[in-house]
Amino acid sequence: MEFDIRKQMALNVNRRRFLSKLSLGLGSIALGSLLVPDLFKTNNDDISDFIPGVPHFAPKAKRVIYLFQNGAPSQLETFDYKPKLREMFGQQLPESIRSGQRLTGMTADQKSFPLAGSFFDFQQYGDSGAWVSALFPYMSKIVDDVCIIKSMHTEAINHDPALTFFQTGFQNGNRPSMGSWLSYGLGSENKNLPAFTVLLSRGIGNGQGVYSKLWSNGFLDSMHQGIQLSNGEDPVLYLNDPEGMTRDMRRKFIDNISSLNELGFKEFGDQEIVTKIKQYEMAYNMQMAVPDVFNVTNEPDSIVKLYGPDCLVPGTYASNCLLARKLSENGVRFVQLYHQGWDSHANLPIEMAAQAKDVDQASAAIITDLKQRGLLDETLVIWGGEFGRTNFSQGKLTKENYGRDHHPRCFSIWMAGGGIKPGIVYGQTDEFGYNIVSDPVHVHDFQATVLHQLGLHHEKLIFKHQGRRYRLTDVSGNVVKDILA
Amino acid sequence: MKKRTSYFIVYLIITVCLIPSCFQEDDHNKKQAKLVEKVSYNFHIRPILSDRCFVCHGPDANKREAGLRLDIEEEAYKAFKDDSSAHPIVPGKPLLSEAFLRISADDTGILMPPPASNLKLESFEIELIKKWIEQGAEYEKHWAFIAPRKVSLPDIKNKKWVINEIDYFIIDQLEKNDLSPNQPADKERLLKRVCLDITGLPPTLQMMEEFLANDDVDAYEKIVDVLFKNPAYGEKMALHWLDISRYADSHGYQDDYYRSHWPWRDWVIHAFNKNMRYDDFVSWQLAGDLMPNASKEQILATAFNRNHKITEEGGVIDEEYRIEYVTDRVNTFSKGLLSMTVECAHCHDHKYDPISQKDHYQLFAFFNNVKEAGLEHGYRSAKLPVLEISDEDVKSVLSFVNKKDTGKVIVSVMGERDSLRRTFLLNRGAYDAPAEEVFPGTPSAILPFDEHLPKNRLGLTQWMFDKRNPLTARVYVNQIWQEFFGTGIVKSTGDFGMQGDLPSHPELLDWLAVDFMEHGWNIQRLIKQIITSATYRQSSVMNRKKIDHDPENKLLSCFPRLRMRPELIRDIVFASSGLLVNQIGGPSVKPYQPKGIWEAAASSGGIVGNLGVYRQDHGESIYRRGVYTFIKRTVPPPSMIIFDASTRDQCEVKRSKTNTPLQALVMMNDPTVLEASRVFAVRLHEERNKVDDKIFTAFRSILCRQPKEEELRLLVNYYEQTLRSLKPGNVDKLLAIGEYRLTTTGDKNSIAALMLTISGIYNLEESITK
């Protein structure tokens, strides 16, 4: 029988067992690659033995777009309306309310904690009557499509650990990010695009940086790591061929090395060589597929109008939102955006107004756009930061100016689509906007809920590493059933 | 030969089809259940109990259910507290053993493990446990906690194949499994393998010629000795150590400013090159500052324990982060040097291994007395306590530090406080929840801490290098084995505990460990034993039987083909093209990197700091070896990360080895590879010979072997085809890639075609595989 590379490449084998049992000749990424195949069929009756690529139950959502507001927007200037703070302007935060909450190093030495009401007015919108501040005229129009959670809380009080906690379920990092878990759990819908992509942008507000550990695969195979995309010259790092190389030249180049690699396979019989040949083919396909997604010139005027003119300016939040929709539409499982600049320790009225202007229209546009395409039902969209902000002013309080420090005990986010109940406001905080009084949602609860919507049980999506079974929700977490449609 | 190959392909296809049924470990265990006459606790039973039972019935006292503990013999045998007539395990009598009745129950109400735990025992595992109880339910101490001893070499049949002791153990297992070892690799491939393994650099054409022409019996050993003398050896050996030590050039948290720890990296290279004994190498790093009349070099070595991330985020609580640093030291010490996962015990008793939370904090106490802060105010490239390195030092006691500019460089090092900081067990690991006070000590299950030893890091090193310590030598020998064979004798390099893998060749591991200690912890001697063995010299060709019987090649019936680390891929590209600037040490360098990736991720504080903007180096600096590439932790160099390099966020003992399309994109489009192809093409073009010869030389320099006729034909065809289709505009653009200037009057089209041909050779699977 003659050697037939195509037959080799077409062999349909049990991927999970390949990946877990066989290292010789296949390595850890046999048929998978960064472009993880979708839903492999396997028979397994062992409930404890998680099978990558197969959901645990029928999913409500197929994809996630996570609009991370990096730096932590204040709940008091977004969705958590607290008239009491205006009434008590300048008065001290009662000790009974603070009740031992630890302070960051930035306000630990502050002698007084003067309450600061929102500089911006609030109004109720939609059938749900949700309160939204005047900073978000576009988002106020979509409140009936989203579920606002006002009772989020977290454990960390500083950005790095809090961001890491939100994304990996553990403050210290070194664990897989939520998108990596989904890539591992569900694979990719599009074999020419990564399952987990990351887009970065920045506003003029105080920025807290992002770190690649936030989209790290941790101990999962590196094919599950988030791939950072940018709509600059090179949308995926190293994607572009050098200047002077045509597509035809690249095709011939790859054909040439494939022929040579086939000779190597004949000599050694090492399956890794077959994989290598396939990876060059995938790279070639990716070189075509990614620029297609990034090409926004064919978007109609109505779309440009919807997202705002910034959506044509590469690197802006609006442009990333438009890309997020396109990537998601093309089957990217998890699109993660980060928009920096929400860390308003000082000059909050100015900084937050600018940040809101950056994100308001495009964030709302994603919901409208997905809805008009019939995709909102199967796409889970999340908007929010890593913690909340203090109800008292950091630094000097005046009528026109104040700042807010980090606050872990309550903050607001919203979720939409993907089987989440639309048009509701969930959870309540006290009249000071400091403590939760009903329906608290811990970060692990939030993560369990996201996984649940994608058909994954957070206690069963596990990976054994260094002898221990790890999961995104570490050792806690409950699905927030009340917000499910 | 040809016929054999085609048979082999058929076999391979069949094998691949059969994989789901024949490659499963489960099946292997099933067979074992029938095969083994005597069930072993260590090899058969503990892996099951540890994985499925110990979470609730193991070492963690706080999570123990029903007061039952199955990891200790006496506890498992004794009657239940609430029912003195029932016993978890009754030796010889499975049907009287409550534990057995519960795991084999039909009633899910009493079944163990409970279905809600998402854990389950397979029927063959239950059978094994039954048989084990029938045979007396004998417990054994965990293999890794029994000090290694040398056993006599096994009695084997194929004595002709063996070269040294290693081979006895390997072939013994092969013979028992009815497998044969491979013939030695051909000389070209063997030379490539040993050069890359010792120096990380491919052999030069001259070395290839000389080695091929030398038919002396000791030609190979001589090459090995020459390679050890090459200072590139230290650079190669440093790579793994830098992963263990989480070395990087930035502080690692939010703003992620510059850190100047490279003089410590220079010391590591220096230490390997002078073949420092492993016990000294580690002792200096753990406790150099506490040694009598500590030298500056010994103090510099202690930067090992200060390579961890250090925060610069304004609002953090000082103590929270200080605790974080001490914890990182404990983790690095235990995972990197002892292969124990002690970090589990940071918050609670270990669920699988006999490491209590108290044990963790006793180890913690050794590292808790550093004169350091959680958050230092004001930026410095090293954090207190620091060692200043002056021009004087570099001229004298620290001559291995490659410091060119004048001015001081500082490195964070270890240094004790004047008064002893008390250490407390922390509830749930929380910095603000201190409980009972603890004192320096070591887990007694490994080896109790001798009363006479000083209760500080110096004492800790003496404990570590006590010959009765069952872990130290085994762990390092295993890591060295992994360095050459890709996988350790214990596959779970970082976990020798109950949940770790069992050694594939336990007697070999012990033999090597004892031998290593008996011969003065001599690293080069150990490596030489490995690379002169017949096991190491085997060819990499696989056949059906090998893949069928031993898919992971645990038994080493052939040498495993392994993709090189990204640092070495870079070295191969530079060395073969002639671009390599071979200079040892010095500040890390910033070569080509895709635009804007540091800037896009930087915080407002970080962007104005010294690492906000990527300022690429120029000239010689960008052609340095991969070990010198600058690592900014929050945005590590992408071409390295894509090839599975460590982010250096924490101690890493084993990198994964993936094969992805992004790697293909790096090899095709990274200007580093394209520039090397161009420069190599220009050089070859200047030679007065035929194009076939030029391509021949390029192939040989990169793959370290002569091309076969068919390979050369394919490449020459590609060259000619490319030459015909090149457009002038394209040629100029291609020849403009990279900063290296090389003037030539040669025909540009020919050079560009040759450049693409060479770039193709760099993209071959074999080029980056040893």
Interface residues (C-beta under 8 A of the other chain):
Chain A: M1 E2 F3 K7 Q8 L11 V13 N14 R17 F18 K21 L22 S23 L24 G25 G27 S28 I29 S33 L34 L35 D46 I47 S48 R102 T104 G105 M106 T107 A108 I157 N158 H159 D160 N172 G173 N174 L200 R202 N206 G207 Q208 G209 V210 Y211 S212 K213 S216 D221 S222 M223 I227 Q228 S230 G232 E233 D234 V236 L237 Y238 L239 N240 D241 P242 E243 G244 M245 T246 D248 M249 R250 K252 F253 N256 I257 S259 L260 N261 L263 G264 K266 E267 F268 G269 D270 Q271 E272 I273 T275 K276 I277 Q279 Y280 M282 A283 M286 Q287 Q340 G341 D343 D405 H406 E459 K460 I462 Q466 G467 R468
Chain B: T5 S6 F8 I9 V10 L12 I13 V16 C17 I19 P20 F23 Q24 E25 S50 P115 S117 N118 L119 K120 E122 Y253 Q254 D255 D256 T311 E313 G314 G315 V316 I317 D318 E324 T341 C344 K351 Y352 L375 D432 T487 S492 G494 D495 G497 M498 Q499 G500 S540 V541 M542 N543 I547 D550 P551 E552 N553 P560 R561 R563 P594 K595 G596 I597 A600 A601 A602 S603 S604 G605 G606 I607 R633 T634 V635 P636 P638 S639 I641 I642 D644 T647 D649 Q650 S656 K657 T658 N659 T660 P661 L662 Q663 A664 L665 V666 M668 N669 D670 P671 L674 K708 E710 E711 L714 L715 Y718 Q721 T722 S725 G729 N730 V731 D732 K733 L734 A736 I737 A752 L756 S759 G760 N763 L764 E765 E766 T769
